[in-house]
Amino acid sequence: MKKYYFVGIGGSGMNPLAQIMRQRGNWVGGSDRNYDRGTTAALFEKLRQQGIHLFSQDGSGITPDIDAIVVSTAIEPHNVELQQARTLVIPVIHRSDLLADMFNHAFGIAIGGTSGKTTVTGMVAAILDCAGKDPTVINGGIMKQYATESRIGNAKGGSSGIMIIETDESDGSITKFHPRISVITNIAKDHKEIAELQRLFQIFADHTTDTLILNNDCPVTRSIAGSRVITFGMSASSDITIEPLQISASGIRFAALGATFQLNIPGMHNVYNAAAAIAVAVTLDIPVFAIQQGVAEFRGIQRRLELVSMINGIQVVDDFAHNPDKIAASIKTLKSMGERLTVIYQPHGYGPTRFLLDELAACFSVSLRPSDTLFLLPIFDAGGTADRSISSLDLAQKIRGPQVTCAPERNSVLEQVAACAQTGDVIAVMGARDDTLSSFAQALADTLRARPTR
């Protein structure tokens, strides 16, 4: 047994890895700013229930008997716990190196791409479970099929040698993995420019030892080369061709592999995600009936077009979309669910907002109608030494088309939305990195429920 201490253990890339390390018999502890602040208490309670030790992020949890300090890219060099680790000469390793060491010794299936990789990871896991493969799964989002009273749902230990992971291109760590099977869902500007993303994904493809699976309908993804490639898409030249048969607000029936599949989550983008997962299953020679069962039983990912509540014909949705491609795909689906759309968007960081400012403005301008409303919350501040010289107002000034309001804080949005919402409306809370957005979406539903009947 080794002792691992995770600095920022609440992070979406950190806590699933911590859970797997604990399930493998190691001592695991960690700290997090949100734990100190008393936010997202349910997440930390589930970590504690799994035998993970939690400490204040003040250095008190760093002791000489710890074998390794695990950090992510979000942890800054001046962090007090890193200083304590250096004083005690404890090795510091990046989360991606720890994950790569586990993954590269397994039968690895790695899911990458700008958008959809969390959902594809969950879908592949559901299909492999139905086929009796019992994989280990490490994901950046909460897979509903694994969430319990004591399990967060973003990690599952398995009994087989198969490991499925979501990979991250934002910090370049995707190049550390050597998968047997890899998937690239799509490539679009996010975190980095297209040329740099192509370079990273080509290295990822070169490291793939068996099969590379590509979205044939994404021109940039098609530029990635591999020795053994399987493509998916709606175009006839795809190796696995998908054809939508029946689309509804609750799911989509589609054809592939000469069979019919029922997907019980909304959005055409999720048909592409399902096609990627089907391609993985085909590569593993999983029978079609097991693939059909896995796709049908997949319950979705938390905060991906998740219906929070329906109040008098008004739908409140919680959604993770934060880059232009994800936002456009979500809005397309949301518009099909009701008559009028209100989006409450929280930009997920100063750097990303500055980098994607023009693309975000164009996305909202094109995707939203004049009858739709967009509320922009203040940019999410994760702390640290970020350049805070940009604000949501800079984004608002570039948007044309929908009604746009910059809100100084969340309570004012609750009041304005509650005052105007009417039957047939869809109201979506949208943004990433901030787990309190889900609580805000629930508060919005509660506010609508409490208002006088009209």
N, C-alpha and C positions, 0 to 999 in steps of 0.2 A: 504493500500500500504506500502510495506517495501522497504528499500534502500539497494541494494547489490552492492558491489564493487569487481570486479574480477581482481586479480593480475595475469597478463599473459593471458588476455582475448582473445588474438589471437590464443591460443592453440587449437588443434583439439578436445580436450575434454572439453574445457572451453567455447568457443564461442557458440556452439549449446545450451548449458545449459543457457547461458546468454540470448540468443534469446527467449527461452521458458519462462524464468522468466519475460522478458520484455513483451511478448505477454500476460502474465497473469496479467498484470497491475502494475507490480512493477517498481520502479525507478532502473535502471541498469547503472552502470558506470564501467570503468576499465582502465587498462594500459597494455602496452606490450613493450618489448624491440624492436620488429620489428616496432612498431608504431613510436618509437623514432628514429629508424634508417631510416625510410622512405621507408621500403620494404613492399611488399604485400599490397600496398595502396588500391587496389580494395576491399579486404576483409574488411578493416577498414571503407571504405566508405559505404559499405553495412550495417555494424553494425550501423553506424551513421544514415543512412536513416531509420533505424528501431527505432530511438529514444534512442539509447544507447550513453552515454556520454563517451568520450575518453580523457585521461589525460597522461601527461608524467609520466614515472615511477620514480618519484623523491619524492613522498610523498605529493605533492601539492593537489592531488585529495582526500586524506583521511581527512574527516571532522567529527566532533563529532556526526553529525546526522545520520551517516551511521549505519545500523542495523547489518550488517555482512560483513566481508571480506572473499571472497572465493578464495582458493588457490588450486593448483594441486601439485602433488609430485615433479614436476620440480622446484618449488619455494623454494629457499634455505633459511634457518633460518635467515641469516644476511640481507635479502632483506630490503631495506630502508623503503618500505611501510609497511612491517610487524612490523618493529620497531616503526613506527608512530602509527600503530593500537594498539600496546601494550601500548604506552604512553597514548593513548586516551581510553584505556580499551574497545576496540571494539572487540566483539567475532570474532574469526578466525575459519572458517569451511572448511573442505576439500570438493572439488567439488563432490566427490563420496557420501559423507554424505547428501549433498543437493539433489543430484539426487535420492539417495535411499529413502529419505523421500517422494519425489513425487511419485516415482515408486511403492513403497510398499503399497501405498494407492490406486493404480489404478489396473485395470486388466492388469497385467504386462506380457509382452513377452520379454524375455531376450535372446540375441544371444551372445554366447561365443565360444571360440576355438582359436587355434593358428593362423589359416589362414581362410579367407573367411567370417569372421563375418560381416564386413562392407557391403559386397555385399549381403549377406543373409538378413541383416537388411533392405536394400533398396528393395530387392525383396519381402519380406513379406509386406512391406509398399505398394508396387505397387499392390499386390494381394488384400490386404484389402481395398485399395481405390476403386478398380474395384468392390468389393463386397459391397460398400457403407458403410463401417465401420468407415471411417474418423478417423484413429488413430492419437495420438500424436507420433511423431518420433524424437528420438535423436540419431544421428549417428556420427561416427568419420570421415567419408568421405562425400564428396559432391555427393548427389544423383541427377542425371541430371534431373529427373522428377520434382524436386522442385526448381531448380536454376532459378532465374529471375534477372532482372536488380537491384532489391533491396533486394533480398533474396539470401543468400549464397547457400542454398540447403542442408545443413546438419541438419536442424531442421524444424519441421512442427508442429504447434499447431493443435489439432484436437478437434472435438465437442463431441466425444464419451469418454467413460471411459477407452478406450484401450490405453496403452502406449507401444511402441516398442523401445528398447534401445540396443545399442552395449555395451557389458560389457568388462571390462579390467582386465585381470589376471596379468599383468606385475607388478602392485604394490599391488596385493592381495585384491584390493577393490571389486572384483567379489563376495566375500563372504558376502557382505553387502546387497545383493539383495535377495528378496523372490518372485520369479516369479510364475505366474500361469502356464505359459508354458516356458520351457527353451530349448535351442538348444546348443549342443556342436558339432562343425563342424569337429574338429580333434584336436589332441594333439601331439605336437612335441617340442623338445628343443628350447626355445626362451625365453629370459629374465631370466628363471629359469630352473633348472634341471627337468627331467621328473618326478621324484618321488614327488617333491614339487608341480609341476603342477597337478599331479593326486590328491594330497591331496586337493588342492584348488578347483578343478573341482568337486570332490566328495562332498565337502561342498555345493557348488553351486547346485548340484543335490539334496542333502538332503533338501535344502531350497525350492525346487520346489514343489508347492502344488498340481498341477494337472498332467501335462504331461511333461516327459523328452524325448527329441528327440536326437538321437545319430547316428553318422556315423558308420554304420556296417562294413565298409571296412577299418577302422582304428583300429588296434589291441589295441592301448592304450585307445582309446575312448570306446571300447567295455568293458574295465575293470571297467567303471563307473557304479554303481548300482543305480536303481531307483525303486519306487513302481509301477509306470505306465510308461512304456517305449515304444516308437515307433522308429524303426530303418529305415534308408534309405541307399541305396547303390546299386551296381551292382550285388552283390552276391545274390543268389536265396533265402537265408535265411532272407533277409531284409523284413520288413513289407511293405515298399514302394520300389519297384525295378525299377531301371532306365535302359533303353536300348537305347544307341545311334543308330540313324537310318541314319542320313546324317550329315556329318561334313564338314564345309567350313571355310574359313578365316573370314567370317562375322557373323557366328552363327552356331547353331546346332539344328537339329530336333531330338527329342528323345521321347521314349514311357514311360509312367508311368500311373498307375491307369486305365489301359485299354484304355487310350486315347493317342493322339499325341500332343506334345508340341513343339512350335517353340521358341527358345531362340535366341535373336538377338544380342548377344555379343559372342566373340570367347572363346575357351578354354574348354577342358574337365573338368577342375576343376570347371568351372562355371555350368556344368551340376549337379555336386554334390551340389553346392550352391543352385541351383534351386530345387533340390530334398529336401533339408532341408526346404526351404520356402514352398514347396508343403505340406510337413508333418505338418507344422504349420497350414496351411489352412485346411487340412483334420481334424485336431483336433478341429478346430472352425466350422466344418460342412459347409464350404463354397462350393457352387456347383462347379463341375469340369469346367464348361464353364467359370466361373469367374476366376478360377485359371489359365486356359489357357490364358485368356485375359491379366491377370496381368503379367504372365511370358513373353508373347509376347510384351507387351507395356513397359516393364522395359528397360530403356535406358542405364543403366550402372552407374558406379561410376567414377567420374573424377580421372584421373591418374591410372586407372586400365586398362592396355593395350589400352590406349586411342590414337587413330590415330590423330596426330597433323596435318600432311600434307602428300600429295603424290606429289613428284617433279620428273618428268621424270622417273617414274617407281621406284623411291626410296621412301620407306615408313619411316616416322619419328614417333616414338611411345613414349609416356610418360607413365611411369609405376612406381607404388608405391612399387614394390617388394623389400624387404630388408632382410628377413631371408631366410635360405636355402630352406625351403619348397616352399615359395612364389616365390623365384628366379627360382627354378627348374620348377615349373608349368608355369611361364611366358615364360621362354626360350623354353620350349617344344612347346608352342603355337606360339611364334615368329618364330621359325625355320620352321614352317609349312606355314608361310606367305610369304617367299621369298627364294632366293637361298643362300644368305650369310648374316651372322648376325654380327653386331657391337653393343656391349653393352658398355654403358658409365655408370659406377656404382659409386655412392658416398656412402661409408659406413656411417651409420646414427648416429654414436656416438662412442666415445672411449671405453666405457664400453661394449656395444654390440659387437663391433668388437673384443675386447679381449676375450669375453665370447664365441663367435661363430667362432673364427678364423679358427680352423681346419675344421669345418663343412662348412663354406663359401668356403674355398679353395677346398674342395672335391666337392662341388656342382658345382662350375665353371669348375673344371677339368673334371668332368663327363658329364656335360650338354652341354658344348661348344665343337665344332669340331676344328680340326687344321686350317681349313679355316676361322674360326670365329676370331673376334678381341675383346679384352676386354681392355677398358681404365678405370683405377682406378683414380678417383678424390681424393683430400685430404679429410680426414675424416671430416664430418660435426661437427662443433664446436658450441654448443649452449651456450657457456659461462659458467660462474660459476667455480667451483673448481675441475673439472674433472682431472683425471690422464691422462696426454697427452703423456705418454711414449710409445705409440704404433702409428704406421702410416700405410698408405696404402701399403707401401713397404713391411711391414711384411706379409701382405696378398699376395702380388704379388709373393713373393719368395716361397710360398707354392703351387702355382697353376701350374699344368702341362697340356699341351695340346694346348689350344688356344694361339694366339699371345697376350701377355700382355704388356701394357705400363702404367707406373705410370706418370700421368700428374701433373705438378706443379700447373697449374691453368686451367681454362676453355677455355680461348681463344686459347691456343695451341691445344686443342682437336678440336675446330671448324675448325682450319686450316688443321689439319691432316685428319680429316674425310672428309672434303670437297675435299681434294686433291685426295682421294682414292675411294670415293663412286661411284658406278656404278649402272646402271639399274638392278633391281632385288634384290638390297640390302634392308635389314631391319635394321634400326638404332634405338636403344632403349636407352632412358635416364632413369636410374633406381635408386631409392633410396627413403628414407622416411624422414619425419620431416622438410625438407627444402622446403618451398613453392616456392623458386626461381628456383627450378629445372624445373618447367613448363615453366618459362620464358627462361631458357637455351635451352629447347627443341624447343621452338619457334624460338629462335635465330639461332639454328642449321638449322631449316627448311629455314629460311630467307637466311642464308649463302649459302645453296645449290641452292636456287632459283636464287641468284644473280650471281653465277659463270657462266662463259662463256659456251655456248652450246657446247657439245662435239659430 
